Protein backbone atom coordinates (compact mmCIF):
# COMPACT_ATOMS: atom_id res chain seq x y z
CA UNK A 1 0.00 0.00 0.00
CA UNK A 2 2.97 2.29 0.49
CA UNK A 3 4.07 2.15 -3.13
CA UNK A 4 0.85 3.55 -4.60
CA UNK A 5 0.90 6.34 -2.03
CA UNK A 6 4.50 7.32 -2.90
CA UNK A 7 3.67 7.17 -6.62
CA UNK A 8 0.70 9.48 -6.11
CA UNK A 9 2.85 11.98 -4.17
CA UNK A 10 5.51 11.90 -6.88
CA UNK A 11 2.88 12.50 -9.56
CA UNK A 12 1.55 15.50 -7.62
CA UNK A 13 5.03 16.99 -7.34
CA UNK A 14 5.56 16.57 -11.10
CA UNK A 15 2.30 18.28 -11.95
CA UNK A 16 3.13 21.06 -9.51
CA UNK A 17 6.46 21.70 -11.24
CA UNK A 18 4.78 21.64 -14.66
CA UNK A 19 2.15 24.15 -13.50
CA UNK A 20 4.81 26.47 -12.07
CA UNK A 21 6.76 26.30 -15.33
CA UNK A 22 3.67 27.14 -17.34
CA UNK A 23 2.86 30.07 -15.08
CA UNK A 24 6.41 31.37 -15.46
CA UNK A 25 6.21 31.11 -19.25
CA UNK A 26 2.85 32.89 -19.29
CA UNK A 27 4.22 35.63 -17.04
CA UNK A 28 7.16 36.13 -19.35
CA UNK A 29 4.84 36.26 -22.36
CA UNK A 30 2.54 38.77 -20.67
CA UNK A 31 5.50 40.92 -19.73
CA UNK A 32 6.71 40.78 -23.32
CA UNK A 33 3.29 41.68 -24.66
CA UNK A 34 2.61 44.37 -22.08
CA UNK A 35 6.07 45.86 -21.78
CA UNK A 36 5.48 49.57 -21.22
CA UNK A 37 7.70 51.74 -23.46
CA UNK A 38 10.06 54.16 -21.84
CA UNK A 39 8.73 57.69 -21.28
CA UNK A 40 5.20 56.25 -21.24
CA UNK A 41 2.80 55.31 -18.46
CA UNK A 42 0.79 52.12 -18.75
CA UNK A 43 -2.32 51.02 -16.87
CA UNK A 44 -5.31 48.80 -17.76
CA UNK A 45 -4.40 48.51 -21.46
CA UNK A 46 -3.94 52.28 -21.66
CA UNK A 47 -0.59 53.66 -22.82
CA UNK A 48 -0.10 57.33 -22.04
CA UNK A 49 2.86 58.87 -23.89
CA UNK A 50 1.63 62.45 -23.80
CA UNK A 51 3.63 65.56 -22.84
CA UNK A 52 7.04 64.01 -23.56
CA UNK A 53 8.24 66.01 -26.57
CA UNK A 54 8.35 62.85 -28.71
CA UNK A 55 9.62 63.25 -32.27
CA UNK A 56 8.67 59.72 -33.30
CA UNK A 57 6.33 56.96 -32.22
CA UNK A 58 7.59 54.91 -29.22
CA UNK A 59 8.93 51.46 -30.11
CA UNK A 60 7.47 48.17 -28.84
CA UNK A 61 3.99 49.40 -28.05
CA UNK A 62 1.97 46.59 -26.42
CA UNK A 63 -0.07 44.80 -29.07
CA UNK A 64 -3.17 44.60 -26.86
CA UNK A 65 -3.28 48.34 -26.20
CA UNK A 66 -6.82 49.73 -26.34
CA UNK A 67 -6.13 53.40 -25.57
CA UNK A 68 -3.06 55.23 -26.86
CA UNK A 69 -2.46 58.85 -25.86
CA UNK A 70 0.16 60.73 -27.88
CA UNK A 71 -1.07 64.29 -27.40
CA UNK A 72 1.15 67.30 -26.71
CA UNK A 73 4.26 66.00 -28.44
CA UNK A 74 6.29 67.04 -31.50
CA UNK A 75 5.24 64.35 -33.95
CA UNK A 76 5.39 65.59 -37.53
CA UNK A 77 5.62 62.42 -39.60
CA UNK A 78 4.22 58.95 -39.05
CA UNK A 79 5.24 55.97 -41.23
CA UNK A 80 2.46 53.98 -42.94
CA UNK A 81 3.05 51.00 -40.61
CA UNK A 82 3.02 53.04 -37.38
CA UNK A 83 -0.01 51.25 -35.89
CA UNK A 84 0.14 47.96 -37.81
CA UNK A 85 0.41 45.79 -34.65
CA UNK A 86 -2.33 47.57 -32.68
CA UNK A 87 -5.40 45.80 -34.05
CA UNK A 88 -7.12 46.03 -30.63
CA UNK A 89 -6.78 49.82 -30.44
CA UNK A 90 -10.07 51.61 -29.70
CA UNK A 91 -9.03 55.16 -28.75
CA UNK A 92 -6.22 57.13 -30.38
CA UNK A 93 -5.37 60.72 -29.43
CA UNK A 94 -2.82 62.51 -31.63
CA UNK A 95 -3.88 66.06 -30.82
CA UNK A 96 -1.52 69.00 -30.36
CA UNK A 97 1.28 67.74 -32.59
CA UNK A 98 2.77 68.87 -35.92
CA UNK A 99 1.31 66.19 -38.19
CA UNK A 100 0.94 67.23 -41.83
CA UNK A 101 -0.14 64.83 -44.57
CA UNK A 102 -1.10 61.41 -43.22
CA UNK A 103 -0.30 58.22 -45.21
CA UNK A 104 -3.39 56.63 -46.72
CA UNK A 105 -2.64 53.29 -45.00
CA UNK A 106 -1.87 54.76 -41.56
CA UNK A 107 -5.08 53.47 -39.91
CA UNK A 108 -5.62 50.44 -42.15
CA UNK A 109 -5.19 47.87 -39.35
CA UNK A 110 -7.35 49.74 -36.84
CA UNK A 111 -10.68 48.06 -37.51
CA UNK A 112 -11.74 48.39 -33.86
CA UNK A 113 -10.98 52.10 -33.62
CA UNK A 114 -13.87 53.99 -32.02
CA UNK A 115 -12.38 57.43 -31.32
CA UNK A 116 -9.78 59.30 -33.37
CA UNK A 117 -8.60 62.74 -32.27
CA UNK A 118 -6.39 64.72 -34.67
CA UNK A 119 -7.13 68.10 -33.20
CA UNK A 120 -4.65 71.00 -33.47
CA UNK A 121 -2.16 69.68 -36.03
CA UNK A 122 -1.01 70.94 -39.43
CA UNK A 123 -3.09 68.65 -41.63
CA UNK A 124 -3.77 70.38 -44.94
CA UNK A 125 -5.30 67.49 -46.90
CA UNK A 126 -6.96 64.13 -46.34
CA UNK A 127 -6.43 61.08 -48.51
CA UNK A 128 -9.68 59.59 -49.77
CA UNK A 129 -8.86 56.14 -48.35
CA UNK A 130 -7.44 57.31 -45.00
CA UNK A 131 -10.46 56.21 -42.90
CA UNK A 132 -12.04 53.51 -45.03
CA UNK A 133 -10.84 50.72 -42.72
CA UNK A 134 -12.28 52.39 -39.61
CA UNK A 135 -15.86 51.18 -40.00
CA UNK A 136 -16.44 51.21 -36.24
CA UNK A 137 -15.44 54.84 -35.75
CA UNK A 138 -17.89 56.83 -33.60
CA UNK A 139 -16.05 60.07 -32.86
CA UNK A 140 -13.73 61.99 -35.23
CA UNK A 141 -12.04 65.28 -34.38
CA UNK A 142 -10.27 67.15 -37.21
CA UNK A 143 -10.59 70.63 -35.73
CA UNK A 144 -7.86 73.32 -35.71
CA UNK A 145 -5.98 72.17 -38.80
CA UNK A 146 -5.33 73.64 -42.24
CA UNK A 147 -7.97 71.80 -44.25
CA UNK A 148 -9.22 73.82 -47.22
CA UNK A 149 -11.41 71.03 -48.58
CA UNK A 150 -12.82 67.64 -47.64
CA UNK A 151 -12.44 65.17 -50.52
CA UNK A 152 -15.46 63.31 -51.81
CA UNK A 153 -15.51 59.77 -50.46
CA UNK A 154 -13.33 60.30 -47.38
CA UNK A 155 -16.29 59.49 -45.09
CA UNK A 156 -17.56 56.51 -47.10
CA UNK A 157 -18.16 53.50 -44.89
CA UNK A 158 -18.33 55.54 -41.65
CA UNK A 159 -22.00 54.92 -40.91
CA UNK A 160 -21.29 54.64 -37.17
CA UNK A 161 -19.88 58.15 -36.75
CA UNK A 162 -22.09 60.19 -34.42
CA UNK A 163 -19.76 63.14 -33.63
CA UNK A 164 -17.63 65.04 -36.15
CA UNK A 165 -15.68 68.27 -35.81
CA UNK A 166 -14.23 70.27 -38.71
CA UNK A 167 -14.13 73.51 -36.75
CA UNK A 168 -11.38 76.10 -37.14
CA UNK A 169 -9.99 75.05 -40.50
CA UNK A 170 -9.80 76.88 -43.85
CA UNK A 171 -12.96 75.47 -45.38
CA UNK A 172 -14.96 77.79 -47.62
CA UNK A 173 -17.28 75.22 -49.21
CA UNK A 174 -18.35 71.60 -48.78
CA UNK A 175 -19.94 68.98 -51.02
CA UNK A 176 -23.26 67.55 -49.94
CA UNK A 177 -22.31 64.09 -51.22
CA UNK A 178 -19.33 64.01 -48.85
CA UNK A 179 -21.59 63.91 -45.79
CA UNK A 180 -24.42 61.73 -47.06
CA UNK A 181 -22.69 58.46 -45.98
CA UNK A 182 -22.78 59.68 -42.33
CA UNK A 183 -26.26 58.30 -41.75
CA UNK A 184 -25.97 58.25 -37.93
CA UNK A 185 -24.29 61.62 -37.48
CA UNK A 186 -25.79 63.60 -34.59
CA UNK A 187 -23.31 66.38 -33.81
CA UNK A 188 -21.44 68.43 -36.44
CA UNK A 189 -19.07 71.27 -35.54
CA UNK A 190 -18.20 73.74 -38.36
CA UNK A 191 -17.47 77.03 -36.60
CA UNK A 192 -14.39 79.12 -37.34
CA UNK A 193 -14.15 78.53 -41.11
CA UNK A 194 -14.16 81.23 -43.85
CA UNK A 195 -17.41 80.12 -45.47
CA UNK A 196 -18.28 81.66 -48.84
CA UNK A 197 -22.06 81.66 -49.06
CA UNK A 198 -22.36 81.41 -52.84
CA UNK A 199 -23.47 78.77 -55.31
CA UNK A 200 -20.74 76.37 -54.19
CA UNK A 201 -22.41 76.11 -50.77
CA UNK A 202 -26.01 75.88 -51.97
CA UNK A 203 -26.33 72.08 -52.03
CA UNK A 204 -24.60 71.77 -48.66
CA UNK A 205 -27.12 74.25 -47.22
CA UNK A 206 -29.90 71.95 -48.39
CA UNK A 207 -28.17 69.00 -46.68
CA UNK A 208 -27.86 71.05 -43.46
CA UNK A 209 -31.60 71.70 -43.51
CA UNK A 210 -32.25 67.98 -43.88
CA UNK A 211 -29.71 67.22 -41.12
CA UNK A 212 -31.47 69.60 -38.73
CA UNK A 213 -34.87 68.27 -39.73
CA UNK A 214 -33.94 64.74 -38.63
CA UNK A 215 -32.73 66.01 -35.24
CA UNK A 216 -29.05 66.72 -35.85
CA UNK A 217 -27.09 69.39 -33.97
CA UNK A 218 -24.78 71.93 -35.57
CA UNK A 219 -22.90 74.85 -34.04
CA UNK A 220 -23.30 77.19 -37.02
CA UNK A 221 -21.93 78.21 -40.40
CA UNK A 222 -21.29 81.96 -40.45
CA UNK A 223 -20.70 83.54 -43.85
CA UNK A 224 -17.46 85.39 -44.51
CA UNK A 225 -18.23 86.30 -48.12
CA UNK A 226 -19.94 88.09 -49.72
CA UNK A 227 -19.80 91.18 -47.52
CA UNK A 228 -23.58 91.53 -47.63
CA UNK A 229 -23.91 88.27 -45.70
CA UNK A 230 -20.81 88.51 -43.52
CA UNK A 231 -21.54 87.29 -40.01
CA UNK A 232 -24.90 85.74 -40.91
CA UNK A 233 -25.57 82.07 -40.27
CA UNK A 234 -26.25 80.34 -43.58
CA UNK A 235 -29.17 78.52 -41.97
CA UNK A 236 -30.92 81.88 -41.72
CA UNK A 237 -30.14 83.00 -45.26
CA UNK A 238 -33.35 82.58 -47.32
CA UNK A 239 -33.12 79.84 -49.89
CA UNK A 240 -34.39 82.35 -52.46
CA UNK A 241 -30.97 84.00 -52.26
CA UNK A 242 -29.57 80.96 -54.06
CA UNK A 243 -32.17 80.87 -56.83
CA UNK A 244 -29.86 82.90 -59.04
CA UNK A 245 -27.53 79.89 -59.15
CA UNK A 246 -29.98 78.14 -61.45
CA UNK A 247 -29.72 81.04 -63.87
CA UNK A 248 -26.01 80.42 -64.18
CA UNK A 249 -26.65 77.21 -66.08
CA UNK A 250 -27.18 78.08 -69.71
CA UNK A 251 -28.84 75.94 -72.33
CA UNK A 252 -25.54 74.14 -73.03
CA UNK A 253 -24.94 73.14 -69.45
CA UNK A 254 -22.40 75.78 -68.45
CA UNK A 255 -22.14 76.13 -64.68
CA UNK A 256 -20.18 78.25 -62.28
CA UNK A 257 -17.51 76.55 -60.22
CA UNK A 258 -15.03 78.38 -58.04
CA UNK A 259 -15.83 81.74 -59.55
CA UNK A 260 -15.24 80.59 -63.17
CA UNK A 261 -17.75 79.55 -65.80
CA UNK A 262 -16.88 76.08 -67.06
CA UNK A 263 -18.46 73.76 -69.61
CA UNK A 264 -20.30 75.24 -72.57
CA UNK A 265 -20.56 74.10 -76.19
CA UNK A 266 -17.82 71.82 -77.54
CA UNK A 267 -15.16 73.28 -79.78
CA UNK A 268 -15.31 72.56 -83.47
CA UNK A 269 -11.62 71.76 -83.75
CA UNK A 270 -11.14 70.06 -80.39
CA UNK A 271 -9.25 72.95 -78.88
CA UNK A 272 -9.15 73.40 -75.12
CA UNK A 273 -11.16 76.25 -73.62
CA UNK A 274 -9.20 79.33 -72.62
CA UNK A 275 -10.19 81.22 -69.49
CA UNK A 276 -10.09 84.95 -70.11
CA UNK A 277 -9.59 87.22 -67.11
CA UNK A 278 -9.46 90.92 -67.89
CA UNK A 279 -8.98 93.90 -65.59
CA UNK A 280 -12.13 95.30 -67.14
CA UNK A 281 -14.15 92.34 -65.88
CA UNK A 282 -15.17 92.42 -62.21
CA UNK A 283 -13.33 89.89 -60.02
CA UNK A 284 -16.52 87.92 -59.44
CA UNK A 285 -17.07 87.40 -63.18
CA UNK A 286 -15.17 85.33 -65.69
CA UNK A 287 -15.67 84.30 -69.30
CA UNK A 288 -14.89 81.05 -71.11
CA UNK A 289 -13.90 81.42 -74.75
CA UNK A 290 -12.37 79.19 -77.40
CA UNK A 291 -11.33 79.89 -80.93
CA UNK A 292 -14.37 78.17 -82.45
CA UNK A 293 -16.70 78.21 -79.44
CA UNK A 294 -19.40 80.78 -78.83
CA UNK A 295 -18.37 83.40 -76.31
CA UNK A 296 -20.20 82.92 -73.04
CA UNK A 297 -22.11 85.71 -71.42
CA UNK A 298 -20.92 87.23 -68.21
CA UNK A 299 -22.19 85.31 -65.23
CA UNK A 300 -22.50 86.73 -61.71
CA UNK A 301 -21.06 84.46 -59.06
CA UNK A 302 -21.73 86.37 -55.86
CA UNK A 303 -24.80 86.83 -53.76
CA UNK A 304 -24.36 90.60 -54.05
CA UNK A 305 -25.47 90.40 -57.65
CA UNK A 306 -28.49 88.37 -56.56
CA UNK A 307 -29.37 90.99 -53.94
CA UNK A 308 -29.07 93.73 -56.57
CA UNK A 309 -31.32 91.79 -58.91
CA UNK A 310 -33.91 91.33 -56.18
CA UNK A 311 -33.79 95.04 -55.29
CA UNK A 312 -34.16 96.14 -58.92
CA UNK A 313 -37.03 93.72 -59.44
CA UNK A 314 -38.66 95.02 -56.27
CA UNK A 315 -38.29 98.64 -57.40
CA UNK A 316 -39.76 97.86 -60.83
CA UNK A 317 -42.65 95.96 -59.27
CA UNK A 318 -43.24 98.84 -56.87
CA UNK A 319 -43.34 101.37 -59.70
CA UNK A 320 -45.76 99.20 -61.67
CA UNK A 321 -47.98 98.82 -58.61
CA UNK A 322 -47.98 102.57 -58.03
CA UNK A 323 -48.91 103.19 -61.66
CA UNK A 324 -51.74 100.68 -61.40
CA UNK A 325 -53.03 102.38 -58.24
CA UNK A 326 -52.86 105.81 -59.93
CA UNK A 327 -54.68 104.45 -62.98
CA UNK A 328 -57.36 102.90 -60.80
CA UNK A 329 -57.80 106.15 -58.86
CA UNK A 330 -58.01 108.12 -62.10
CA UNK A 331 -60.61 105.70 -63.41
CA UNK A 332 -62.67 106.06 -60.24
CA UNK A 333 -62.52 109.85 -60.36
CA UNK A 334 -63.45 109.87 -64.05
CA UNK A 335 -66.38 107.53 -63.44
CA UNK A 336 -67.58 109.71 -60.56
CA UNK A 337 -67.43 112.87 -62.68
CA UNK A 338 -69.32 111.20 -65.54
CA UNK A 339 -72.00 109.98 -63.15
CA UNK A 340 -72.39 113.46 -61.72
CA UNK A 341 -72.62 114.94 -65.23
CA UNK A 342 -75.33 112.47 -66.20
CA UNK A 343 -77.35 113.35 -63.10
CA UNK A 344 -77.13 117.08 -63.87
CA UNK A 345 -78.12 116.41 -67.43
CA UNK A 346 -81.23 114.51 -66.36
CA UNK A 347 -82.26 117.33 -64.03
CA UNK A 348 -82.07 119.85 -66.85
CA UNK A 349 -84.12 117.87 -69.38
CA UNK A 350 -87.62 118.64 -67.86
CA UNK A 351 -86.83 122.33 -67.66
CA UNK A 352 -85.86 122.34 -71.31
CA UNK A 353 -89.15 120.55 -72.11
CA UNK A 354 -91.22 123.19 -70.25
CA UNK A 355 -89.56 126.02 -72.11
CA UNK A 356 -90.50 124.50 -75.47
CA UNK A 357 -94.18 124.24 -74.40
CA UNK A 358 -94.40 127.90 -73.45
CA UNK A 359 -92.91 128.86 -76.78
CA UNK A 360 -95.49 126.82 -78.64
CA UNK A 361 -98.35 128.49 -76.72
CA UNK A 362 -97.05 131.95 -77.54
CA UNK A 363 -96.86 131.02 -81.22
CA UNK A 364 -100.44 129.75 -81.08
CA UNK A 365 -101.67 133.02 -79.46
CA UNK A 366 -99.92 135.06 -82.09
CA UNK A 367 -101.44 133.01 -84.90
CA UNK A 368 -105.00 133.31 -83.45
CA UNK A 369 -104.73 137.10 -83.15
CA UNK A 370 -103.58 137.30 -86.63
BELPE-V549011 format. One record per helix or strand of 2 or more residues. SS is the DSSP state (~ for helix, > for strand). FROM is the first residue (numbers start at 1). TO is the last residue. If there is no record, write none. Layout:
ss from to
SS FROM TO
SS FROM TO
This chain:
ss from to
~ 2 33
> 41 43
> 46 48
> 67 69
> 91 93
> 115 117
> 139 141
> 163 165
~ 176 180
> 187 189
> 195 196
~ 199 213
> 217 218
> 222 225
~ 227 229
~ 234 236
~ 239 248
> 255 257
> 260 262
> 274 276
> 287 289
~ 303 369
